[in-house]
Amino acid sequence: MLYKILYMFQSDINWFNVFRYITFRSVLSTLTALSISFLFGRFVIRTLKELRARQYVREEGPARHKAKEGTPTMGGCLIIPAVVVSVLLWADPTNIYVWLVVAVALLFGAIGFTDDYLKISRKKNQGLSGKTKLAMQITVAALVAIVLYLYPGFDSRLNLPFFKGVAPDLGWGYALMVVFIIVGTSNAVNLTDGLDGLAISPIIVAFGTYLIFSYLSGHIKIASYLQIPYVAGSGELAVFCGAVVGAGLGFLWYNAYPAEVFMGDVGSLSLGAILGTVAIITKQEIMLVLVGGLFVFEALSVIFQVGYFKITGGQRIFKMAPIHHHFELKGWPEPKVIVRFWIISIILALMAFSTLKLR
């Protein structure tokens, strides 16, 4: 909103004209969120300690994780406000996609906050029941799906990379896919958040990637040249993605090994849902499998482990799931697991960029 006020004076002050550029505002959004995270990081951590918002490690987890118990959690209470404030300052307040993603951030953040609060009040790693949490997530995602499906500027065609001109119209099936993507991404990021800095760095990489995708999909000439779907207004989501990158970098300052604060469900559920929503709006849903490949891998490791355990009557594929615990139990030091997973997320992002010309 601030940019609208500043842009009003562009006729009097020439250089204020820069505020109309999404690229410039994306940079400002990134720096604003980063500054907020740095300025309020210590205050939030201190407040969480005073409120005894401590992490409770699950009993079946690796033994070395017991040392983490007592570390403040709910660090998403730093990330989400930093993102929302930055977006409200620098994004176009008349853009429906911006408000839709803000709503997703706040509502999924509320679900995560409730889950974290119950864990803290019960003093154990048990918050909302799985069914309750899933029902709440599906409800919010369904509302997003309905809004997008009914919005005149949006269509229900699914863009398939590598196939020129192939975009099947899924009709109401698209709404079901939207729910699956948002809920699935939210939980996949949540599962990845198990080591110091493990989830936030791939989040930064993924949103950095979608910052560019958003800008490209919202630019009619570039979208036409690259033969990707043009979505009018989606370029403003680059400002949103920039805010997440900035807030994520600020949070990583405190979350890097050894972590001073953990993200908690309030952060992971919300950030995952935002990522899924941005992927849908920019019509790059399929690419999310590649950009967020690390999150997909983590989620699949849990699904396969649980399924195999039930089928075989107690046998396991991995030493422990999610997969990052498997490598820990194999003897990899925690920092090595974290950095190697970061490297994988960067490689996947680069692969996603390379597909832009493979249409």
Secondary structure, DSSP 8 states (H G I E B T S, - for coil): -HHHHHHTTTTTSGGGGGGG-HHHHHHHHHHHHHHHHHHHHHHHHHHHHHTT-B----TTS-GGGGGGTT-B--THHHHHHHHHHHHHHHS-TT-HHHHHHHHHHHHHHHHHHHHHHHHHHHTSS--S-HHHHHHHHHHHHHHHHHHHHH-TT---B---TTSTT---B-THHHHHHHHHHHHHHHHHHHHHTTSTTTTHHHHHHHHHHHHHHHHHHT-HHHHHHHT----TTGGGHHHHHHHHHHHHHHHHHHHSSS-SS--HHHHHHHHHHHHHHHHHHTT-TTTHHHHTHHHHHHHHHHHHHHHHHHHHTS--SSSSSSHHHHHHHTT--HHHHHHHHHHHHHHHHHHHHHGGG--
